[in-house]
Amino acid sequence: MEIKILGPGCPRCEEVMKRTIDVLAELDLAADVQKITDLMKIAEYKVIATPGFVINGKVKSVGKIPSKDEIKKWITEEQ
């Protein structure tokens, strides 16, 4: 499973990263979690507002901090 957090490294992006790591720990799952800060790479996902949340190449969230429950749902769907 590949998860990408898209954003310039702002506190909101850091919070999404933290929540994602927490959810993975709760579910006892391993995943390739990457933080993408390069604006050209972010644009490839057609994300115009950050933070962005991408799992297995699918954009799940743009411009907001998803709840842990939302993140858990997306991860479970992609297993």
C-alpha positions in Angstrom: 0.0 0.0 0.0 1.3 3.4 -1.0 0.2 6.6 0.8 1.2 10.1 -0.2 0.7 13.2 1.7 0.8 16.2 -0.6 1.8 19.6 0.7 4.6 22.1 1.2 5.4 20.9 4.8 2.9 23.2 6.6 1.4 22.3 10.0 -1.8 21.0 8.3 0.2 18.6 6.2 2.2 17.5 9.3 -1.1 16.8 11.1 -2.3 14.6 8.2 1.0 12.7 8.3 0.7 12.2 12.1 -2.9 11.0 11.8 -2.0 8.6 9.0 0.9 7.1 11.0 -1.4 6.8 14.1 -4.1 5.0 12.1 -1.6 2.6 10.5 -0.3 1.8 14.0 -3.9 1.2 15.3 -4.6 -1.2 12.5 -1.2 -2.8 12.8 -0.5 -2.3 9.1 2.7 -1.4 7.2 2.5 1.0 4.3 4.9 3.1 2.2 4.1 6.6 3.5 5.7 9.5 1.6 5.5 13.2 2.0 5.5 15.0 -1.4 6.5 18.6 -1.2 7.5 19.2 -4.8 4.8 21.4 -6.4 5.3 19.9 -9.8 4.6 16.4 -8.4 1.7 17.7 -6.4 0.3 19.2 -9.6 0.5 15.8 -11.4 -2.3 14.7 -9.1 -4.4 17.8 -10.0 -4.4 18.9 -6.4 -4.8 22.6 -6.2 -5.2 22.9 -2.4 -3.1 21.2 0.3 -3.0 19.0 2.2 -3.7 16.2 -0.3 -4.1 12.6 0.6 -3.4 9.9 -2.0 -3.6 6.2 -1.5 -2.5 3.7 -4.2 -2.6 6.5 -6.7 -6.2 7.6 -5.9 -6.8 11.1 -4.5 -9.0 10.8 -1.5 -8.8 14.3 0.1 -7.9 17.8 -1.0 -7.5 21.0 1.0 -8.6 19.6 4.4 -7.4 17.6 7.3 -9.3 14.3 7.2 -10.4 12.7 10.4 -8.7 9.5 11.7 -12.0 7.7 10.9 -11.9 8.9 7.3 -8.2 7.8 6.9 -9.0 4.4 8.5 -11.9 3.9 6.1 -9.7 4.7 3.1 -6.9 2.4 4.2 -9.3 -0.4 5.0 -10.9 -0.1 1.5 -7.5 -0.3 -0.1 -6.3 -3.4 1.7 
